[in-house]
Amino acid sequence: MKTLKFLGTAGARFVMLKQLRASGGLWLCWDDTSILIDPGPGSLVKCLRSRPKLEPSKLDGIILTHRHLDHSGDINVMIEAMTNGGLKKKGIVFAPRDALDDDPVILKYNRNFVDKIEVLKENKTYKIKSLSFQTSVEHIHDCQTYGLNFIDGSKVLLSLIADTQYFKSLEEKYSGEILVINVVRHEPKEGVKHLDVDGVKKILSKTKARVCILTHFGMTMLKSGPFKIAEDLQNEFKNVKVIAAYDGMTFKLEED
């Protein structure tokens, strides 16, 4: 079974700091493989309070799309939880180079707790147990940032467009049947390198995905109403099912 659980749908600093939405990241179950993506502040608590409870010690790996705190705040505690406090060496951590060097968000003392740390680079394929994924080109953001394409056999089943400013041909980098988009802004703001609703429309006008899930909402998105925005987008783009994610939502990646 393949499922994606939204441990949080908070985007950017103010929604995270006020916890208007949780910031726990994404828990991906891919048959026999469990991966945590972007464990922001509160990730451990959200795992343990989930129903059914998600057991961090059963994780096979953690993926960090980029170093910002709303994505990485709980990365170190989740490494310890995955490895039983470092007593059981296991798992792979994937992260961009700038999350590891100079001013690292992944602390050096617990890097030996895991089997391996792999540095994310653009357009590269990675594998962990039954799961294969490929990074996108580097995004336009304030640090090294990569989106993800999860491969199922000969196709991309799931794509995640991580934080980025919209750029030409962005949608061509993500071919998943299910497309998860981090959309922080309702409208663009000068100097803010995040997607907004207009950018999402550009993506939806060209995507071949059957489902698009919006998440990672900032203040302007919450004030405008993510569910209403998803409904309006659904009415405009009838070829794709548009969903606004909510904290705790579990989505089945495979059709019955």
C-alpha positions in Angstrom: 0.0 0.0 0.0 1.2 3.5 -0.8 -0.1 6.4 1.3 0.9 10.0 2.1 0.0 11.5 5.5 0.1 15.2 6.1 1.6 15.7 9.6 1.2 19.4 9.0 0.2 21.9 6.3 1.9 25.1 7.7 3.9 27.2 5.3 6.5 29.9 6.1 7.4 31.4 9.4 4.2 33.0 10.8 1.8 30.1 10.4 4.6 27.9 11.8 5.4 30.2 14.8 1.7 30.6 15.7 1.0 26.9 14.9 -2.2 28.0 13.0 -1.4 24.8 11.1 0.9 22.1 12.2 4.4 21.9 10.7 5.2 18.2 11.1 6.0 17.4 7.4 4.9 14.4 5.3 5.0 10.7 6.2 5.2 8.6 3.0 4.4 4.8 3.2 5.6 3.1 0.0 4.9 -0.6 0.4 7.6 -1.8 2.8 9.3 1.6 3.1 8.5 4.5 5.4 10.0 8.0 4.7 9.6 11.3 6.5 9.8 14.4 4.4 10.6 17.8 5.8 10.1 17.3 9.6 9.4 20.8 10.8 8.8 21.8 14.4 6.4 19.4 16.1 7.0 16.5 13.8 7.8 14.0 16.6 4.7 15.1 18.6 2.5 14.8 15.5 3.8 11.3 14.8 3.2 10.0 18.3 -0.3 11.6 18.5 -1.4 10.3 15.1 -4.2 7.7 15.0 -3.0 5.1 14.4 0.3 6.2 15.9 3.2 6.5 13.6 6.3 4.9 15.1 9.4 6.9 14.3 11.7 3.9 15.0 10.1 2.2 11.9 11.3 4.9 9.6 13.7 3.9 6.9 14.8 7.4 6.0 14.3 11.1 6.1 14.3 13.6 3.2 15.0 17.2 3.6 14.0 19.4 0.6 15.8 22.4 2.1 17.2 23.8 5.3 14.6 26.3 6.4 13.3 25.8 9.9 9.6 25.2 8.9 11.0 22.1 7.1 13.9 21.1 9.3 13.1 22.1 12.9 12.7 18.5 14.1 15.3 16.8 11.8 17.7 16.0 14.6 15.1 14.7 17.1 13.6 12.5 14.3 17.1 11.1 13.4 17.4 10.1 17.1 13.8 8.7 17.2 14.5 6.7 14.0 17.6 5.2 15.5 16.4 4.7 19.0 18.5 7.4 20.4 21.5 6.3 18.3 21.5 2.8 19.8 20.3 1.2 16.5 22.3 2.4 13.5 19.9 2.6 10.6 18.3 4.7 7.9 19.4 7.1 5.2 19.1 10.9 5.5 18.9 12.9 2.2 19.6 16.6 2.3 21.1 19.4 0.2 24.7 20.3 0.8 24.0 23.6 2.5 22.0 21.7 5.2 25.2 19.9 6.1 28.1 22.4 5.7 29.1 25.6 7.4 26.0 26.4 9.4 24.4 22.9 9.4 20.8 22.2 10.4 21.7 18.5 10.8 24.0 18.3 13.8 27.3 16.5 13.4 27.1 14.5 16.6 24.1 12.4 15.4 25.2 11.8 11.8 26.9 8.6 12.8 23.5 7.3 14.1 22.3 6.6 10.5 23.7 4.2 7.9 24.3 6.9 5.4 23.8 10.6 4.6 23.3 11.3 0.9 23.7 14.8 -0.6 20.8 15.8 -2.8 21.8 17.2 -6.2 19.6 18.2 -9.1 18.2 15.6 -11.6 19.7 12.7 -9.7 18.0 9.4 -8.8 18.1 7.9 -5.3 16.9 4.6 -3.9 16.0 3.3 -0.4 14.6 -0.2 -0.1 11.6 -0.4 -2.5 11.4 3.4 -3.1 13.1 5.3 -5.9 12.9 9.0 -6.3 14.5 11.7 -8.4 15.2 15.3 -7.6 14.2 18.2 -9.8 16.3 21.0 -11.0 17.3 23.4 -8.2 14.4 25.7 -7.3 14.5 29.5 -7.1 14.5 29.9 -3.4 16.7 31.4 -0.6 18.7 28.2 -0.2 19.4 25.0 -2.0 16.0 23.5 -2.6 14.8 20.4 -4.6 11.4 19.0 -5.5 10.9 15.3 -5.6 9.5 12.7 -8.1 8.7 9.3 -6.7 8.9 6.5 -9.2 6.6 3.5 -9.4 7.9 1.0 -12.1 8.0 2.9 -15.4 6.0 5.9 -14.2 6.2 8.8 -11.7 3.3 8.2 -9.3 3.9 11.1 -6.9 5.5 14.5 -7.4 6.2 17.2 -4.7 6.9 20.7 -5.8 8.8 22.1 -2.8 9.2 25.8 -2.0 10.0 27.9 -5.1 9.3 31.0 -7.0 7.5 30.1 -10.3 9.8 29.8 -13.3 9.2 28.9 -16.9 8.8 25.1 -17.5 8.6 24.4 -13.7 5.6 22.1 -14.4 7.6 20.1 -16.9 9.9 18.9 -14.1 7.1 17.1 -12.4 5.2 14.3 -14.2 3.5 12.6 -11.3 -0.1 11.3 -11.5 -0.5 12.9 -8.1 1.0 16.4 -7.7 1.6 18.0 -4.3 2.3 21.7 -4.4 3.6 23.9 -1.6 1.6 27.1 -2.2 2.5 29.7 0.5 1.0 32.9 -1.0 -2.4 33.8 -2.2 -0.9 36.6 -4.3 2.7 37.3 -5.3 4.9 39.6 -3.2 8.1 41.3 -4.3 11.1 39.5 -3.0 9.2 36.4 -1.7 10.3 33.3 -3.6 7.3 31.2 -3.0 4.5 29.9 -5.2 1.1 31.7 -5.2 -2.3 30.8 -6.7 -1.5 32.3 -10.1 1.6 30.1 -10.2 -0.5 27.1 -9.4 -2.9 28.0 -12.3 0.1 28.0 -14.7 1.0 24.6 -13.4 -2.5 23.2 -13.6 -2.9 24.5 -17.2 -0.2 22.2 -18.3 -0.1 19.3 -15.9 -1.2 15.8 -16.8 -1.7 14.8 -13.1 -5.0 13.3 -12.1 -4.9 14.8 -8.6 -3.4 18.0 -7.3 -3.0 18.5 -3.5 -2.3 22.0 -2.2 -0.4 22.3 1.1 2.1 24.4 3.0 -0.1 27.4 3.5 1.0 30.9 4.6 -1.1 33.5 6.3 -2.6 35.0 3.1 -3.7 31.5 2.0 -5.3 30.8 5.3 -7.1 34.1 5.3 -8.4 33.4 1.8 -9.5 29.9 2.6 -7.6 26.9 1.1 -10.8 24.9 0.6 -12.4 27.7 -1.3 -9.3 28.2 -3.4 -9.2 24.5 -4.2 -12.9 24.6 -5.1 -12.4 27.5 -7.4 -9.4 25.9 -9.1 -11.4 22.7 -9.5 -14.1 24.6 -11.3 -11.5 26.2 -13.6 -9.4 23.1 -14.3 -11.8 20.2 -14.6 -9.2 17.7 -15.9 -7.6 17.4 -12.5 -9.0 16.8 -9.0 -7.9 19.7 -6.8 -7.7 19.1 -3.0 -6.7 21.4 -0.2 -4.8 19.3 2.4 -5.5 19.5 6.1 -3.5 18.5 9.2 -3.7 14.8 9.7 -5.1 14.0 6.2 -4.1 10.6 4.7 -4.2 10.2 1.0 -4.1 6.8 -0.8 -1.7 7.1 -3.7 -3.2 4.1 -5.6 -6.7 3.8 -6.9 -8.8 0.9 -5.6 
